[in-house]
Amino acid sequence: MRWLSLRPLVARYAVATTFLLLVAAGDLTTALLGPQRAAALRLWASTNVANLHQHPMPALVLSAFLVSEAPLAWLVLIPLAMFGANRALGNLRLTVVCIAGHVIGTAVSEGIVAYRVAHGLLPQSFAHILDIGPSYIVVAAIIAAGVFGSWPARAGAAAVLAVLVFVGHIFAGLASLNVAAVGHLTAMVTAAVLAMMLRRAPSAVLAGTTSPDAGVTPAGAARAVPAVVPVAAPADAIWTAQASQDAAQASQEQSGDLPA
């Protein structure tokens, strides 16, 4: 019964809850593997130029749930950033915003690296850098919560952003096109644009159905014409009419019995 009472809450925050659990599972997995195997897993899952050519989809998916440092800190930062965004945008919209931020942030930042390596502006070793972590998804959620969330959600998102900027230094090296700095900025801009677009779009359009509360009559549909429904006479009126009829009939019979 207790689980049944929690189901609506879990369903409402399904994206934030699922992402938090997957990052926690990634932390547990790397802890159980040991330092060497964990390092090998992180390098294989890294969204660097080499891996994006060899196995792009596994790298894009797995890299979002693996943390290179401060794993426990992320288990605190993720709820503060994502639950408010989840409440503001809903599961479908938040999923679109976060995936777009992660994918486009990775594509732009690593695309710049690929170009610079190909033109001799960076050494070949930059094609094999370690580029993992949930931060692109988190900053995308921060934008969603900051723009559309309630005041508590905005406060939580602002606190997480402050930690990432002043402690994590996510924008360090932006002028020199640092991979992480470019990726975070791209993810945030992508999230801002998509969040505004999806916020304006009706929920029925995203779901593929028309909401009965939307007040929109489908094209070609005839408006309902009120039907004329006969109203039954009240029972008291029927009884009164019947009594009057019986009294009139009795009066006529008595008149017929009287002598002329």
Backbone hydrogen bonds, N-H to C=O, Kabsch-Sander energy under -0.5 kcal/mol:
donor,donor_aa,acceptor,acceptor_aa,energy
5,S,1,M,-1.8
6,L,2,R,-1.0
7,R,3,W,-1.1
10,V,6,L,-2.6
11,A,7,R,-2.7
12,R,8,P,-1.9
13,Y,9,L,-1.6
14,A,11,A,-1.1
17,T,13,Y,-2.4
18,T,14,A,-2.6
19,F,15,V,-2.5
20,L,16,A,-2.2
21,L,17,T,-2.3
22,L,18,T,-2.3
23,V,19,F,-2.3
24,A,20,L,-2.2
25,A,21,L,-2.3
26,G,22,L,-2.2
27,D,23,V,-2.3
28,L,24,A,-2.3
29,T,25,A,-2.5
30,T,26,G,-2.3
31,A,27,D,-1.8
32,L,28,L,-2.1
33,L,29,T,-1.9
34,G,30,T,-1.0
38,A,34,G,-2.4
39,A,35,P,-2.2
40,A,36,Q,-2.0
41,L,37,R,-2.4
42,R,38,A,-2.5
43,L,39,A,-2.2
44,W,40,A,-2.2
45,A,41,L,-2.3
46,S,42,R,-0.9
47,T,131,D,-2.4
48,N,46,S,-1.0
50,A,127,A,-2.6
52,L,48,N,-2.4
53,H,49,V,-1.0
53,H,50,A,-0.6
54,Q,50,A,-1.8
55,H,51,N,-2.9
59,A,55,H,-1.7
60,L,56,P,-2.7
61,V,57,M,-2.4
62,L,58,P,-2.6
63,S,59,A,-2.1
64,A,60,L,-0.6
64,A,61,V,-0.8
65,F,62,L,-1.5
66,L,63,S,-0.8
74,W,70,A,-1.3
75,L,71,P,-1.0
76,V,73,A,-1.2
77,L,73,A,-2.4
78,I,74,W,-2.6
80,L,76,V,-1.3
81,A,77,L,-1.9
82,M,78,I,-3.0
83,F,79,P,-1.7
85,A,81,A,-0.8
86,N,82,M,-2.7
87,R,83,F,-2.0
88,A,84,G,-1.8
89,L,85,A,-2.7
90,G,86,N,-2.0
93,R,89,L,-0.6
94,L,90,G,-1.9
95,T,91,N,-2.1
96,V,92,L,-2.1
97,V,93,R,-2.5
98,C,94,L,-2.8
99,I,95,T,-2.5
100,A,96,V,-2.2
101,G,97,V,-2.4
102,H,98,C,-2.4
103,V,99,I,-2.9
104,I,100,A,-2.7
105,G,101,G,-1.7
106,T,102,H,-1.8
107,A,103,V,-2.8
108,V,104,I,-2.6
109,S,105,G,-2.0
110,E,106,T,-2.6
111,G,107,A,-1.6
112,I,108,V,-1.9
113,V,109,S,-1.5
114,A,110,E,-2.6
115,Y,111,G,-2.2
116,R,112,I,-2.4
117,V,113,V,-2.7
118,A,114,A,-2.4
119,H,115,Y,-1.5
120,G,117,V,-1.4
121,L,116,R,-2.9
122,L,116,R,-1.3
126,F,123,P,-1.8
127,A,124,Q,-1.9
128,H,125,S,-1.8
129,I,126,F,-0.9
131,D,129,I,-0.7
133,G,63,S,-2.9
138,V,134,P,-2.2
139,V,135,S,-2.8
140,A,136,Y,-1.6
141,A,137,I,-2.0
142,I,138,V,-2.3
143,I,139,V,-1.9
144,A,140,A,-1.8
145,A,141,A,-2.8
146,G,142,I,-2.9
147,V,143,I,-2.2
148,F,144,A,-2.3
149,G,145,A,-1.7
154,R,150,S,-2.7
155,A,151,W,-2.4
156,G,152,P,-2.3
157,A,153,A,-2.4
158,A,154,R,-2.6
159,A,155,A,-2.1
160,V,156,G,-2.2
161,L,157,A,-2.5
162,A,158,A,-2.3
163,V,159,A,-2.0
164,L,160,V,-2.5
165,V,161,L,-2.5
166,F,162,A,-2.7
167,V,163,V,-2.0
168,G,163,V,-2.1
170,I,164,L,-1.6
172,A,169,H,-1.5
174,L,171,F,-1.5
177,L,174,L,-1.7
178,N,173,G,-2.7
182,V,178,N,-2.7
183,G,179,V,-2.6
184,H,180,A,-2.6
185,L,181,A,-2.2
186,T,182,V,-2.5
187,A,183,G,-2.4
188,M,184,H,-2.1
189,V,185,L,-2.3
190,T,186,T,-2.7
191,A,187,A,-2.2
192,A,188,M,-2.2
193,V,189,V,-2.2
194,L,190,T,-2.6
195,A,191,A,-2.7
196,M,192,A,-1.7
197,M,193,V,-1.9
198,L,194,L,-3.0
199,R,195,A,-2.1
200,R,196,M,-1.5
201,A,197,M,-1.2
205,V,202,P,-0.5
206,L,202,P,-1.4
207,A,203,S,-2.2
208,G,204,A,-1.4
209,T,204,A,-1.6
211,S,209,T,-0.5
214,A,211,S,-1.5
217,T,215,G,-0.5
221,A,218,P,-1.8
229,V,227,A,-0.8
232,A,230,P,-0.6
238,I,234,P,-1.8
239,W,235,A,-2.3
240,T,236,D,-2.2
241,A,237,A,-2.3
242,Q,238,I,-2.2
243,A,239,W,-2.1
244,S,240,T,-2.1
245,Q,241,A,-2.1
246,D,242,Q,-2.3
247,A,243,A,-2.1
248,A,244,S,-2.2
249,Q,245,Q,-2.1
250,A,246,D,-2.1
251,S,247,A,-1.9
252,Q,248,A,-2.0
253,E,249,Q,-1.9
254,Q,250,A,-2.0
255,S,251,S,-1.9
256,G,252,Q,-1.7
257,D,253,E,-1.0
258,L,254,Q,-0.8
